[in-house]
Amino acid sequence: MVGERTDSSTAAERPATLHSLRGEIRVWTRDLLIAIGLALVIIVFLYQPVKVEGTSMAPLLSDQERIFINKFVYRFEPIQRGDVVVFWYPLDHSKSFIKRVVGLPGEKLEIRQGTVYVDGKIVPEPYVPAQYEDLSDFEPKVVPPDSYFVMGDHRISSNDSRVFGPVPIQYIYGRAVFAYWPVDHFGSLSTTDADTK
């Protein structure tokens, strides 16, 4: 008799357990889909993955490195010196470039033997290793309103504002924030401590 009661109670528990398991799977599936949806919205509307091509931002960024850029940051805060920005190439809007902001609107910028001066004062650049310095001069120029003077950290192999001039603000569409590939470069992209990468 005791055995019969146990069998009937076990048989009754199975459908209840199965129903509970199905309910739990439904909840997990719903939560997973919501999380994936939110991640897609964040990636599509706030962050964008990009692939770096070339070595003009070495040692911070290497050729073929994958990074995320924040596309909305400049709606809420101003572009600052030291920011690594992605912009439409002024001479061909089908191409994107990534460089570091060196000069801000209205500033007088010049380069003497590789040292950058803004309004007559030296700009410290710990992110440019000695072996990447370009010791040439660049005559004084005032950065136009709503434009930025940008340069690559690998100065001797960078096509930048020294060649194509300051970049208008409307061409700048994001700031580099995070490297995700290769894994040994995984992490945040500081605006000034490039030499730590």
MDTraj code that builds the backbone (N, CA, C; nanometers):
import mdtraj as md
import numpy as np

residues = "MET VAL GLY GLU ARG THR ASP SER SER THR ALA ALA GLU ARG PRO ALA THR LEU HIS SER LEU ARG GLY GLU ILE ARG VAL TRP THR ARG ASP LEU LEU ILE ALA ILE GLY LEU ALA LEU VAL ILE ILE VAL PHE LEU TYR GLN PRO VAL LYS VAL GLU GLY THR SER MET ALA PRO LEU LEU SER ASP GLN GLU ARG ILE PHE ILE ASN LYS PHE VAL TYR ARG PHE GLU PRO ILE GLN ARG GLY ASP VAL VAL VAL PHE TRP TYR PRO LEU ASP HIS SER LYS SER PHE ILE LYS ARG VAL VAL GLY LEU PRO GLY GLU LYS LEU GLU ILE ARG GLN GLY THR VAL TYR VAL ASP GLY LYS ILE VAL PRO GLU PRO TYR VAL PRO ALA GLN TYR GLU ASP LEU SER ASP PHE GLU PRO LYS VAL VAL PRO PRO ASP SER TYR PHE VAL MET GLY ASP HIS ARG ILE SER SER ASN ASP SER ARG VAL PHE GLY PRO VAL PRO ILE GLN TYR ILE TYR GLY ARG ALA VAL PHE ALA TYR TRP PRO VAL ASP HIS PHE GLY SER LEU SER THR THR ASP ALA ASP THR LYS".split()
xyz = np.array([
    [0.0826, -0.1206, 0.0000],
    [0.0000, 0.0000, 0.0000],
    [0.0859, 0.1254, 0.0000],
    [0.1892, 0.1229, 0.0809],
    [0.2778, 0.2385, 0.0879],
    [0.3438, 0.2599, -0.0475],
    [0.3834, 0.1491, -0.1132],
    [0.4469, 0.1580, -0.2449],
    [0.3545, 0.2194, -0.3476],
    [0.2235, 0.1835, -0.3443],
    [0.1277, 0.2391, -0.4408],
    [0.1131, 0.3894, -0.4220],
    [0.1079, 0.4340, -0.2957],
    [0.0948, 0.5779, -0.2695],
    [0.2158, 0.6537, -0.3243],
    [0.3341, 0.5973, -0.3055],
    [0.4567, 0.6619, -0.3520],
    [0.4558, 0.6720, -0.5032],
    [0.4164, 0.5640, -0.5731],
    [0.4136, 0.5657, -0.7188],
    [0.3157, 0.6682, -0.7713],
    [0.1965, 0.6756, -0.7118],
    [0.0960, 0.7707, -0.7606],
    [0.1383, 0.9142, -0.7323],
    [0.2036, 0.9389, -0.6183],
    [0.2477, 1.0760, -0.5894],
    [0.3640, 1.1146, -0.6807],
    [0.4519, 1.0194, -0.7151],
    [0.5623, 1.0473, -0.8066],
    [0.5084, 1.0770, -0.9455],
    [0.4094, 1.0012, -0.9880],
    [0.3486, 1.0231, -1.1190],
    [0.2822, 1.1599, -1.1246],
    [0.2235, 1.2040, -1.0154],
    [0.1583, 1.3363, -1.0119],
    [0.2624, 1.4475, -1.0104],
    [0.3794, 1.4204, -0.9482],
    [0.4839, 1.5232, -0.9406],
    [0.5522, 1.5468, -1.0757],
    [0.5596, 1.4412, -1.1591],
    [0.6295, 1.4551, -1.2874],
    [0.5694, 1.5641, -1.3760],
    [0.4379, 1.5641, -1.4012],
    [0.3820, 1.6716, -1.4845],
    [0.4021, 1.8100, -1.4211],
    [0.3921, 1.8170, -1.2885],
    [0.4116, 1.9467, -1.2223],
    [0.5556, 1.9944, -1.2401],
    [0.6522, 1.9008, -1.2263],
    [0.7925, 1.9360, -1.2444],
    [0.8186, 1.9757, -1.3889],
    [0.7616, 1.9005, -1.4823],
    [0.7782, 1.9306, -1.6245],
    [0.7180, 2.0673, -1.6583],
    [0.6005, 2.0962, -1.6033],
    [0.5361, 2.2261, -1.6260],
    [0.6218, 2.3390, -1.5671],
    [0.6766, 2.3160, -1.4480],
    [0.7630, 2.4157, -1.3839],
    [0.8897, 2.4400, -1.4662],
    [0.9472, 2.3313, -1.5208],
    [1.0684, 2.3428, -1.6020],
    [1.0402, 2.4217, -1.7297],
    [0.9257, 2.3934, -1.7940],
    [0.8876, 2.4676, -1.9146],
    [0.8700, 2.6166, -1.8844],
    [0.8077, 2.6457, -1.7724],
    [0.7884, 2.7861, -1.7325],
    [0.9223, 2.8554, -1.7092],
    [1.0125, 2.7845, -1.6453],
    [1.1456, 2.8427, -1.6191],
    [1.2222, 2.8659, -1.7490],
    [1.2129, 2.7707, -1.8421],
    [1.2802, 2.7869, -1.9724],
    [1.2228, 2.9066, -2.0458],
    [1.0888, 2.9237, -2.0407],
    [1.0240, 3.0390, -2.1040],
    [1.0758, 3.1701, -2.0461],
    [1.0886, 3.1773, -1.9147],
    [1.1372, 3.2988, -1.8487],
    [1.2821, 3.3276, -1.8890],
    [1.3650, 3.2218, -1.8861],
    [1.5061, 3.2392, -1.9251],
    [1.5187, 3.2829, -2.0704],
    [1.4391, 3.2222, -2.1579],
    [1.4418, 3.2581, -2.3004],
    [1.4000, 3.4035, -2.3195],
    [1.2934, 3.4435, -2.2514],
    [1.2474, 3.5828, -2.2603],
    [1.3559, 3.6793, -2.2127],
    [1.4161, 3.6482, -2.0972],
    [1.5212, 3.7353, -2.0430],
    [1.6427, 3.7417, -2.1359],
    [1.6765, 3.6269, -2.1943],
    [1.7909, 3.6232, -2.2867],
    [1.7623, 3.7074, -2.4112],
    [1.6422, 3.6951, -2.4659],
    [1.6059, 3.7748, -2.5842],
    [1.6050, 3.9242, -2.5537],
    [1.5576, 3.9621, -2.4360],
    [1.5588, 4.1029, -2.3959],
    [1.7026, 4.1530, -2.3842],
    [1.7895, 4.0720, -2.3226],
    [1.9301, 4.1109, -2.3074],
    [1.9977, 4.1260, -2.4436],
    [1.9723, 4.0321, -2.5348],
    [2.0300, 4.0410, -2.6696],
    [1.9770, 4.1648, -2.7413],
    [1.8476, 4.1902, -2.7288],
    [1.7882, 4.3086, -2.7912],
    [1.8489, 4.4376, -2.7395],
    [1.8663, 4.4473, -2.6068],
    [1.9285, 4.5667, -2.5486],
    [2.0728, 4.5822, -2.5940],
    [2.1460, 4.4704, -2.5995],
    [2.2856, 4.4753, -2.6452],
    [2.2926, 4.5241, -2.7893],
    [2.2018, 4.4763, -2.8737],
    [2.2003, 4.5206, -3.0133],
    [2.1687, 4.6692, -3.0246],
    [2.0722, 4.7163, -2.9461],
    [2.0380, 4.8594, -2.9479],
    [2.1580, 4.9431, -2.9058],
    [2.2263, 4.9001, -2.7989],
    [2.3440, 4.9743, -2.7509],
    [2.4534, 4.9746, -2.8566],
    [2.4801, 4.8588, -2.9168],
    [2.5867, 4.8508, -3.0169],
    [2.5511, 4.9310, -3.1415],
    [2.4264, 4.9181, -3.1887],
    [2.3874, 4.9848, -3.3124],
    [2.3766, 5.1359, -3.2946],
    [2.3191, 5.1804, -3.1824],
    [2.2919, 5.3229, -3.1671],
    [2.3951, 5.3992, -3.0849],
    [2.4654, 5.3335, -2.9943],
    [2.5622, 5.4033, -2.9105],
    [2.7061, 5.3695, -2.9479],
    [2.7336, 5.2438, -2.9688],
    [2.8695, 5.1993, -2.9989],
    [2.8733, 5.1335, -3.1359],
    [2.9867, 5.1452, -3.2003],
    [3.0036, 5.0839, -3.3312],
    [3.1386, 5.0129, -3.3355],
    [3.1389, 4.8852, -3.3758],
    [3.2681, 4.8183, -3.3908],
    [3.3363, 4.8650, -3.5195],
    [3.4661, 4.8898, -3.5136],
    [3.5425, 4.9286, -3.6325],
    [3.6751, 4.8530, -3.6338],
    [3.7297, 4.8378, -3.7540],
    [3.8589, 4.7730, -3.7705],
    [3.9608, 4.8802, -3.8083],
    [4.0714, 4.8834, -3.7364],
    [4.1779, 4.9791, -3.7635],
    [4.2607, 4.9276, -3.8810],
    [4.2855, 5.0155, -3.9768],
    [4.3703, 4.9794, -4.0898],
    [4.4890, 5.0739, -4.0935],
    [4.6080, 5.0184, -4.0870],
    [4.7285, 5.0995, -4.0874],
    [4.7905, 5.1110, -3.9496],
    [4.9055, 5.1787, -3.9442],
    [4.9819, 5.1871, -3.8198],
    [4.9982, 5.3308, -3.7691],
    [4.9186, 5.4244, -3.8194],
    [4.9385, 5.5647, -3.7820],
    [4.9074, 5.5936, -3.6352],
    [4.8351, 5.5025, -3.5679],
    [4.8037, 5.5242, -3.4256],
    [4.8813, 5.4291, -3.3345],
    [4.9864, 5.3657, -3.3880],
    [5.0713, 5.2813, -3.3032],
    [5.1473, 5.3721, -3.2055],
    [5.1731, 5.3271, -3.0858],
    [5.1506, 5.1928, -3.0310],
    [5.0129, 5.1726, -2.9686],
    [4.9289, 5.2771, -2.9615],
    [4.7962, 5.2611, -2.9012],
    [4.7135, 5.1592, -2.9779],
    [4.7114, 5.1712, -3.1102],
    [4.6327, 5.0822, -3.1945],
    [4.7216, 5.0229, -3.3030],
    [4.7005, 4.8952, -3.3315],
    [4.7801, 4.8291, -3.4340],
    [4.6932, 4.7975, -3.5556],
    [4.7583, 4.7670, -3.6660],
    [4.6887, 4.7333, -3.7893],
    [4.5987, 4.6120, -3.7675],
    [4.4761, 4.6201, -3.8157],
    [4.3737, 4.5142, -3.8074],
    [4.3148, 4.4966, -3.6677],
    [4.3465, 4.5842, -3.5757],
    [4.2882, 4.5760, -3.4416],
    [4.1402, 4.6133, -3.4487],
    [4.0599, 4.5492, -3.3633],
    [3.9154, 4.5782, -3.3571],
    [3.8856, 4.6584, -3.2318],
    [3.8089, 4.7662, -3.2507],
    [3.7743, 4.8526, -3.1384],
    [3.6268, 4.8918, -3.1463],
    [3.5758, 4.9432, -3.0341],
    [3.4432, 5.0052, -3.0320],
    [3.4618, 5.1556, -3.0244],
    [3.3778, 5.2280, -3.0988],
    [3.3751, 5.3732, -3.0859],
    [3.2398, 5.4147, -3.0288],
    [3.2406, 5.5201, -2.9493],
    [3.1176, 5.5765, -2.8941],
    [3.0691, 5.6838, -2.9902],
    [2.9511, 5.6629, -3.0495],
    [2.8997, 5.7550, -3.1507],
    [2.8210, 5.8725, -3.0926],
    [2.7866, 5.8660, -2.9640],
    [2.7010, 5.9696, -2.9071],
    [2.7694, 6.0580, -2.8037],
    [2.8930, 6.0255, -2.7681],
    [2.9597, 6.0960, -2.6591],
    [2.9663, 6.2465, -2.6836],
    [2.9859, 6.2865, -2.8102],
    [3.0032, 6.4292, -2.8371],
    [2.8711, 6.5065, -2.8470],
    [2.7616, 6.4383, -2.8248],
    [2.6339, 6.5095, -2.8095],
    [2.6197, 6.5630, -2.6674],
    [2.6993, 6.5063, -2.5761],
    [2.6864, 6.5411, -2.4350],
    [2.8098, 6.6085, -2.3764],
    [2.9237, 6.5958, -2.4424],
    [3.0455, 6.6587, -2.3916],
    [3.1313, 6.7048, -2.5081],
    [3.2146, 6.8059, -2.4855],
    [3.2955, 6.8590, -2.5961],
    [3.4132, 6.7674, -2.6304],
    [3.4608, 6.7810, -2.7526],
    [3.5820, 6.7116, -2.7952],
    [3.6988, 6.7753, -2.7210],
    [3.7877, 6.6932, -2.6684],
    [3.8999, 6.7443, -2.5898],
    [4.0330, 6.7032, -2.6527],
    [4.1352, 6.7816, -2.6219],
    [4.2696, 6.7455, -2.6657],
    [4.3061, 6.6085, -2.6071],
    [4.3625, 6.5234, -2.6893],
    [4.3979, 6.3886, -2.6447],
    [4.2966, 6.2836, -2.6839],
    [4.1728, 6.3238, -2.7172],
    [4.0727, 6.2260, -2.7603],
    [4.1176, 6.1589, -2.8895],
    [4.0936, 6.0284, -2.8991],
    [4.1189, 5.9549, -3.0228],
    [3.9853, 5.9452, -3.0946],
    [3.9757, 6.0145, -3.2085],
    [3.8475, 6.0292, -3.2775],
    [3.8478, 5.9592, -3.4128],
    [3.7273, 5.9204, -3.4549],
    [3.7067, 5.8626, -3.5873],
    [3.6266, 5.9645, -3.6677],
    [3.6692, 5.9878, -3.7918],
    [3.6057, 6.0929, -3.8725],
    [3.6099, 6.0550, -4.0204],
    [3.5228, 6.1208, -4.0965],
    [3.5257, 6.1048, -4.2412],
    [3.6463, 6.1798, -4.2948],
    [3.7246, 6.1138, -4.3766],
    [3.8436, 6.1738, -4.4367],
    [3.8010, 6.2956, -4.5192],
    [3.8520, 6.4142, -4.4872],
    [3.8056, 6.5359, -4.5555],
    [3.8223, 6.5348, -4.7074],
    [3.9194, 6.4589, -4.7595],
    [3.9428, 6.4575, -4.9042],
    [3.8674, 6.3463, -4.9769],
    [3.8040, 6.2556, -4.9027],
    [3.7266, 6.1461, -4.9611],
    [3.6313, 6.0933, -4.8544],
    [3.5064, 6.1367, -4.8603],
    [3.4104, 6.1038, -4.7544],
    [3.3670, 5.9576, -4.7527],
    [3.4190, 5.8769, -4.8436],
    [3.3884, 5.7337, -4.8386],
    [3.4846, 5.6605, -4.7455],
    [3.5878, 5.7313, -4.6951],
    [3.6868, 5.6694, -4.6072],
    [3.6793, 5.7299, -4.4678],
    [3.7095, 5.6467, -4.3675],
    [3.7176, 5.6936, -4.2290],
    [3.8615, 5.6874, -4.1822],
    [3.9005, 5.7841, -4.1001],
    [4.0333, 5.7875, -4.0398],
    [4.0183, 5.7892, -3.8885],
    [4.1235, 5.7472, -3.8203],
    [4.1280, 5.7559, -3.6747],
    [4.2580, 5.8245, -3.6357],
    [4.2466, 5.9319, -3.5573],
    [4.3626, 6.0114, -3.5160],
    [4.3359, 6.0684, -3.3768],
    [4.4401, 6.1345, -3.3229],
    [4.4288, 6.1981, -3.1919],
    [4.4116, 6.3491, -3.2094],
    [4.3222, 6.4082, -3.1302],
    [4.3009, 6.5529, -3.1334],
    [4.4189, 6.6217, -3.0640],
    [4.4821, 6.7138, -3.1362],
    [4.5980, 6.7862, -3.0836],
    [4.5666, 6.9347, -3.0662],
    [4.4913, 6.9920, -3.1617],
    [4.4571, 7.1342, -3.1553],
    [4.3072, 7.1571, -3.1573],
    [4.2605, 7.2499, -3.0734],
    [4.1182, 7.2822, -3.0612],
    [4.0855, 7.4098, -3.1391],
    [3.9565, 7.4353, -3.1650],
    [3.9180, 7.5542, -3.2409],
    [3.9744, 7.6833, -3.1805],
    [4.0289, 7.7675, -3.2674],
    [4.0805, 7.8976, -3.2251],
    [4.2218, 7.8970, -3.1717],
    [4.2815, 7.7796, -3.1515],
    [4.4182, 7.7726, -3.0999],
    [4.5197, 7.7889, -3.2120],
    [4.6349, 7.8490, -3.1779],
    [4.7445, 7.8592, -3.2735],
    [4.8391, 7.7420, -3.2494],
    [4.8545, 7.6592, -3.3498],
    [4.9345, 7.5376, -3.3369],
    [5.0555, 7.5451, -3.4289],
    [5.1700, 7.5045, -3.3774],
    [5.2899, 7.4915, -3.4601],
    [5.3726, 7.3753, -3.4080],
    [5.4610, 7.3258, -3.4942],
    [5.5495, 7.2153, -3.4568],
    [5.6918, 7.2588, -3.4863],
    [5.7776, 7.2502, -3.3834],
    [5.9198, 7.2830, -3.3991],
    [6.0021, 7.1607, -3.3647],
    [6.0719, 7.1090, -3.4635],
    [6.1542, 6.9883, -3.4470],
    [6.0782, 6.8755, -3.3773],
    [5.9551, 6.8563, -3.4199],
    [5.8728, 6.7480, -3.3679],
    [5.7948, 6.7791, -3.2420],
    [5.8234, 6.8910, -3.1765],
    [5.7517, 6.9283, -3.0536],
    [5.6319, 7.0149, -3.0889],
    [5.5148, 6.9776, -3.0376],
    [5.3911, 7.0514, -3.0649],
    [5.3758, 7.1653, -2.9651],
    [5.3488, 7.2836, -3.0187],
    [5.3211, 7.4021, -2.9371],
    [5.1801, 7.4492, -2.9673],
    [5.1039, 7.4766, -2.8625],
    [4.9708, 7.5337, -2.8766],
    [4.9698, 7.6656, -2.8014],
    [4.9385, 7.7728, -2.8753],
    [4.9411, 7.9087, -2.8191],
    [5.0743, 7.9363, -2.7482],
    [5.1831, 7.8877, -2.8083],
    [5.3172, 7.9141, -2.7572],
    [5.3645, 7.8217, -2.6474],
    [5.2792, 7.7303, -2.6006],
    [5.3176, 7.6392, -2.4913],
    [5.3330, 7.4971, -2.5444],
    [5.4321, 7.4263, -2.4907],
    [5.4560, 7.2874, -2.5311],
    [5.3408, 7.1989, -2.4835],
    [5.2957, 7.1106, -2.5736],
    [5.1922, 7.0126, -2.5389],
    [5.2628, 6.8813, -2.5035],
    [5.2515, 6.8357, -2.3777],
    [5.3130, 6.7066, -2.3415],
    [5.2437, 6.5934, -2.4181],
    [5.3230, 6.5049, -2.4773],
    [5.2659, 6.3947, -2.5546],
    [5.3326, 6.2623, -2.5169],
    [5.2968, 6.2080, -2.4001],
    [5.3583, 6.0824, -2.3547],
    [5.3223, 5.9634, -2.4423],
    [5.2197, 5.9775, -2.5262],
    [5.1725, 5.8683, -2.6115],
    [5.2532, 5.8557, -2.7406],
    [5.3475, 5.9480, -2.7667],
    [5.4307, 5.9392, -2.8875],
    [5.5701, 5.8899, -2.8474],
    [5.6017, 5.7618, -2.8724],
    [5.7354, 5.7108, -2.8393],
    [5.8423, 5.7801, -2.9232],
    [5.9625, 5.7874, -2.8690],
    [6.0730, 5.8564, -2.9368],
    [6.0973, 5.8020, -3.0774],
    [6.0838, 5.6709, -3.0953],
    [6.1118, 5.6123, -3.2273],
    [6.0050, 5.6468, -3.3308],
    [5.8904, 5.7013, -3.2878],
    [5.7823, 5.7382, -3.3805],
    [5.7761, 5.8886, -3.4058],
    [5.8627, 5.9655, -3.3424],
    [5.8592, 6.1109, -3.3577],
    [5.8999, 6.1524, -3.4994],
    [5.8403, 6.2612, -3.5458],
    [5.8786, 6.3236, -3.6715],
    [5.9402, 6.4582, -3.6331],
    [6.0674, 6.4763, -3.6570],
    [6.1381, 6.5950, -3.6088],
    [6.1285, 6.7150, -3.7025],
    [6.0367, 6.7099, -3.7978],
    [6.0215, 6.8224, -3.8897],
    [5.9372, 6.9335, -3.8261],
    [5.9326, 7.0469, -3.8956],
    [5.8586, 7.1640, -3.8468],
    [5.7256, 7.1776, -3.9208],
    [5.6345, 7.2475, -3.8565],
    [5.5059, 7.2818, -3.9181],
    [5.4779, 7.4257, -3.8797],
    [5.4626, 7.5114, -3.9802],
    [5.4486, 7.6553, -3.9532],
    [5.3214, 7.6852, -3.8745],
    [5.3218, 7.7915, -3.7954],
    [5.2064, 7.8246, -3.7113],
    [5.0779, 7.8425, -3.7923],
    [4.9721, 7.7813, -3.7443],
    [4.8407, 7.7958, -3.8073],
    [4.7362, 7.8037, -3.6975],
    [4.6346, 7.8862, -3.7205],
    [4.5228, 7.8946, -3.6264],
    [4.4170, 7.7943, -3.6708],
    [4.3728, 7.7102, -3.5767],
    [4.2683, 7.6119, -3.6070],
    [4.1369, 7.6876, -3.6260],
    [4.0691, 7.6684, -3.7406],
    [3.9444, 7.7410, -3.7661],
    [3.8352, 7.7062, -3.6641],
    [3.7348, 7.7936, -3.6516],
    [3.6210, 7.7630, -3.5633],
    [3.5558, 7.6309, -3.6046],
    [3.5081, 7.5571, -3.5064],
    [3.4385, 7.4300, -3.5297],
    [3.5228, 7.3287, -3.6075],
    [3.6549, 7.3335, -3.5896],
    [3.7446, 7.2373, -3.6530],
    [3.8498, 7.1926, -3.5523],
    [3.9157, 7.0806, -3.5822],
    [4.0142, 7.0224, -3.4916],
    [4.1370, 6.9779, -3.5701],
    [4.2533, 7.0007, -3.5104],
    [4.3796, 6.9572, -3.5703],
    [4.4094, 6.8199, -3.5134],
    [4.4218, 6.7204, -3.6009],
    [4.4401, 6.5822, -3.5564],
    [4.5710, 6.5260, -3.6111],
    [4.6335, 6.4375, -3.5332],
    [4.7578, 6.3746, -3.5754],
    [4.7606, 6.2295, -3.5263],
    [4.8324, 6.1464, -3.6015],
    [4.8546, 6.0097, -3.5571],
    [4.9668, 6.0055, -3.4555],
    [4.9638, 5.9069, -3.3665],
    [5.0710, 5.8923, -3.2672],
    [5.2014, 5.8462, -3.3322],
    [5.1906, 5.7728, -3.4417],
    [5.3091, 5.7281, -3.5159],
    [5.3392, 5.8380, -3.6189],
    [5.4002, 5.9453, -3.5700],
    [5.4123, 6.0684, -3.6478],
    [5.4834, 6.0522, -3.7813],
    [5.5813, 5.9625, -3.7900],
    [5.6569, 5.9514, -3.9152],
    [5.5813, 5.8739, -4.0226],
    [5.4666, 5.8151, -3.9883],
    [5.3892, 5.7439, -4.0918],
    [5.2408, 5.7761, -4.0817],
    [5.2089, 5.9028, -4.0570],
    [5.0694, 5.9417, -4.0401],
    [5.0285, 6.0480, -4.1413],
    [4.9213, 6.0191, -4.2132],
    [4.8563, 6.1164, -4.3007],
    [4.7526, 6.1868, -4.2143],
    [4.7792, 6.3107, -4.1746],
    [4.6926, 6.3778, -4.0772],
    [4.6738, 6.5257, -4.1114],
    [4.6356, 6.6063, -4.0142],
    [4.6064, 6.7481, -4.0395],
    [4.7258, 6.8257, -4.0929],
    [4.8456, 6.7737, -4.0768],
    [4.9623, 6.8383, -4.1367],
    [4.9545, 6.8312, -4.2894],
    [4.8788, 6.7317, -4.3396],
    [4.8647, 6.7116, -4.4847],
    [4.7305, 6.7655, -4.5341],
    [4.6195, 6.7213, -4.4710],
    [4.4872, 6.7564, -4.5224],
    [4.4171, 6.8678, -4.4458],
    [4.4833, 6.9246, -4.3461],
    [4.4266, 7.0376, -4.2725],
    [4.3358, 6.9960, -4.1583],
    [4.2857, 7.0937, -4.0817],
    [4.1965, 7.0649, -3.9695],
    [4.0682, 6.9956, -4.0156],
    [4.0099, 6.9178, -3.9262],
    [3.8888, 6.8416, -3.9566],
    [3.7669, 6.9142, -3.8997],
    [3.6695, 6.9494, -3.9857],
    [3.5462, 7.0128, -3.9356],
    [3.4718, 6.9201, -3.8405],
    [3.4085, 6.9788, -3.7414],
    [3.3409, 6.8998, -3.6376],
    [3.2349, 6.8067, -3.6954],
    [3.1693, 6.8481, -3.8038],
    [3.0627, 6.7632, -3.8585],
    [3.1151, 6.6346, -3.9208],
    [3.2464, 6.6257, -3.9450],
    [3.3050, 6.5032, -3.9987],
    [3.3407, 6.4033, -3.8890],
    [3.3475, 6.4503, -3.7656],
    [3.3863, 6.3627, -3.6537],
    [3.2623, 6.2909, -3.6023],
    [3.2654, 6.1580, -3.6048],
    [3.1441, 6.0857, -3.5661],
    [3.1632, 5.9866, -3.4513],
    [3.2766, 5.9876, -3.3847],
    [3.2904, 5.8987, -3.2699],
    [3.4260, 5.9095, -3.2035],
    [3.4311, 5.8579, -3.0808],
    [3.5559, 5.8520, -3.0045],
    [3.5883, 5.7067, -2.9751],
    [3.7130, 5.6682, -2.9954],
    [3.7573, 5.5318, -2.9650],
    [3.7522, 5.5106, -2.8137],
    [3.6857, 5.4027, -2.7710],
    [3.6701, 5.3819, -2.6269],
    [3.7192, 5.2467, -2.5766],
    [3.7187, 5.1441, -2.6645],
    [3.7459, 5.0103, -2.6126],
    [3.8018, 4.9204, -2.7223],
    [3.9105, 4.8513, -2.6935],
    [3.9677, 4.7538, -2.7867],
    [3.9229, 4.6143, -2.7450],
    [3.8823, 4.5325, -2.8419],
    [3.8379, 4.3973, -2.8063],
    [3.9100, 4.2863, -2.8829],
    [3.9892, 4.3203, -2.9830],
    [4.0642, 4.2176, -3.0546],
    [4.1891, 4.2786, -3.1144],
    [4.3034, 4.2133, -3.1032],
    [4.3305, 4.0835, -3.0397],
    [4.3180, 4.0912, -2.8875],
    [4.3044, 3.9757, -2.8262],
    [4.2740, 3.9703, -2.6832],
    [4.3827, 4.0329, -2.5962],
    [4.5074, 4.0340, -2.6418],
    [4.6116, 4.0941, -2.5586],
    [4.6023, 4.2472, -2.5569],
    [4.5179, 4.3056, -2.6426],
    [4.4929, 4.4503, -2.6410],
    [4.3575, 4.4831, -2.5787],
    [4.2869, 4.3801, -2.5281],
    [4.1529, 4.3964, -2.4718],
    [4.1550, 4.4982, -2.3579],
    [4.0695, 4.5993, -2.3679],
    [4.0589, 4.6959, -2.2589],
    [4.0234, 4.8356, -2.3065],
    [4.0096, 4.9238, -2.2105],
    [3.9724, 5.0627, -2.2364],
    [4.0846, 5.1364, -2.3072],
    [4.0465, 5.2296, -2.3942],
    [4.1429, 5.3133, -2.4644],
    [4.1460, 5.4481, -2.3956],
    [4.2479, 5.4714, -2.3144],
    [4.2638, 5.5990, -2.2448],
    [4.2936, 5.7077, -2.3455],
    [4.2527, 5.8305, -2.3162],
    [4.2774, 5.9399, -2.4092],
    [4.4218, 5.9874, -2.4042],
    [4.4930, 5.9592, -2.2960],
    [4.6289, 6.0099, -2.2888],
    [4.7350, 5.9049, -2.2614],
    [4.7001, 5.7955, -2.1970],
    [4.8022, 5.6983, -2.1578],
    [4.8222, 5.5903, -2.2639],
    [4.8434, 5.6307, -2.3870],
    [4.8609, 5.5352, -2.4956],
    [4.9835, 5.4497, -2.4780],
    [5.0835, 5.5018, -2.4087],
    [5.2076, 5.4261, -2.3945],
    [5.1950, 5.3077, -2.3005],
    [5.0795, 5.2918, -2.2349],
    [5.0607, 5.1768, -2.1465],
    [5.0117, 5.0538, -2.2220],
    [4.9736, 5.0688, -2.3487],
    [4.9217, 4.9556, -2.4266],
    [5.0337, 4.8721, -2.4835],
])
top = md.Topology()
chain = top.add_chain()
for i, resn in enumerate(residues, 1):
    res = top.add_residue(resn, chain, resSeq=i)
    for name in ("N", "CA", "C"):
        top.add_atom(name, md.element.get_by_symbol(name[0]), res)
traj = md.Trajectory(xyz[None], top)
